[in-house]
Structure formats: C-alpha cells, structure tokens
Amino acid sequence: MKTVRIVLAVALSAIGLSACGATAHASSPFVASADCTVSVTNVDYAGCDLAHHDFQGLDMASDNLRRVNLTDADLDGANLQGADLSGAKTRGVLTNVSTVCENAAFGPCTKPGLRGT
C-alpha cells in the first residue's frame, strides 16, 4: 500500500510540473543568453528582448540572434552577415538596402530588396 501511495504521489507531481510549462524551448538545444547588453563585444543575444532597439549601422556579423525579439527594431545599415536569426520575432523591423545580409539565416534578411539577398 505504501508503494502505491509513492507511485501515485510521483505521478501527480509530474502532472503538476507539466502544467507549469516546458523547462526547455521547443527547438532544444536552446540556451538563452545571460547578458542582453547591446555592445560591440557581445555576440550572443539568444532569447533577448531587444524590441524597439536602435541597431542602425551596427556590426552584428555572425552574432547569435536566435529567438530574439526584434519587434520594431531599427536595423537600417546593420551588418547581419552570417548572423543566425532563426526563431526571431521581426514584426515591424526597419531595414534598408544598406542592411548587409549575406549568409544570414532567417529573420529580416529574407525580405526582398536587401543587400546580399
């Protein structure tokens, strides 16, 4: 009888934990950045909320921008060459023909009329 109680308690706690949501992102392995400070030396912005940020003319070549929120961000003239933008939210992102997109995956670089597309 004691074993049944333990099994039942474990099963119920597992159900309770699953109701809290997944502990990992759907496209694991995914590790969110611990530092979302926009700087020249930071190359890992994975999972950061950078909505409305001004990246105008910044060099973000080969940066990790996976699952970044770039909603309404300004990427006019930014260098995104080789950057990984998979899963990024890009609604309302501002770009222009001087935004460099060679070898950039996903995100605003899929829009027509950008340099390198």
C-alpha positions in Angstrom: 0.0 0.0 0.0 2.9 2.3 0.8 4.4 1.7 -2.7 1.1 2.7 -4.3 1.0 6.0 -2.4 4.5 6.8 -3.5 3.8 6.0 -7.2 0.6 8.0 -7.0 2.4 11.0 -5.4 5.2 10.9 -8.1 2.6 10.7 -10.9 0.6 13.6 -9.5 3.7 15.7 -9.0 4.8 15.0 -12.6 1.4 16.2 -13.8 1.6 19.3 -11.7 5.1 20.1 -13.1 4.0 19.6 -16.7 1.2 22.1 -16.1 3.8 24.8 -15.4 5.1 24.6 -18.9 8.2 23.1 -20.5 11.5 23.8 -18.9 13.3 23.9 -22.3 12.4 25.6 -25.6 10.7 23.6 -28.3 13.8 23.6 -30.5 16.3 22.3 -28.0 19.2 22.5 -27.5 18.5 26.2 -27.0 20.4 28.3 -24.4 19.3 31.8 -23.7 21.9 34.5 -23.2 22.6 35.6 -19.7 23.7 39.1 -20.9 21.4 41.1 -23.2 23.5 44.2 -23.2 24.0 45.6 -26.7 27.7 46.2 -27.1 30.4 45.7 -29.6 31.9 42.8 -27.7 28.6 40.9 -27.0 27.9 38.4 -29.8 25.3 36.2 -28.0 21.8 37.8 -27.8 19.9 34.5 -27.9 16.4 34.9 -26.4 16.9 38.6 -25.5 14.1 41.1 -25.8 15.6 43.8 -28.0 12.3 45.3 -29.3 12.4 48.9 -30.3 16.2 48.9 -30.1 18.4 51.0 -32.4 20.9 48.8 -34.2 21.4 51.4 -37.0 24.8 50.8 -38.7 26.0 48.3 -36.0 28.2 45.3 -36.9 26.4 42.2 -35.9 28.1 39.9 -38.3 27.9 36.2 -37.1 26.1 37.2 -33.9 23.7 34.7 -32.3 20.2 36.3 -32.5 18.2 33.1 -32.2 14.7 33.7 -30.8 15.4 37.4 -30.2 12.5 39.8 -30.0 13.4 42.5 -32.6 9.9 43.8 -32.9 10.0 47.4 -34.3 13.9 47.5 -34.0 15.9 49.7 -36.4 18.3 47.6 -38.5 19.0 50.3 -41.2 22.5 49.7 -42.4 23.3 47.0 -39.8 25.7 44.3 -40.8 23.9 40.9 -40.3 26.3 38.9 -42.4 26.3 35.3 -41.2 24.0 36.1 -38.2 21.6 33.4 -37.0 18.1 34.9 -36.6 16.2 31.6 -36.5 13.0 32.0 -34.5 13.5 35.8 -34.1 10.4 38.0 -33.9 10.8 40.6 -36.6 7.4 42.3 -37.0 7.9 45.9 -37.9 11.7 45.7 -38.2 13.2 48.6 -40.1 15.7 47.7 -42.8 17.0 49.3 -46.0 19.2 48.4 -48.9 22.4 49.0 -46.9 21.5 46.3 -44.4 24.1 43.6 -45.1 22.5 40.1 -45.1 25.0 37.8 -46.8 24.8 34.3 -45.3 22.3 35.5 -42.6 19.8 32.9 -41.7 16.1 33.8 -41.4 14.7 37.0 -40.0 14.6 40.3 -41.8 17.2 39.1 -44.3 14.5 37.1 -46.1 12.8 40.3 -47.2 13.3 41.3 -50.8 15.4 44.3 -51.8 18.1 44.0 -49.1 21.8 43.9 -49.9 23.1 40.4 -50.3 19.8 38.6 -50.8 
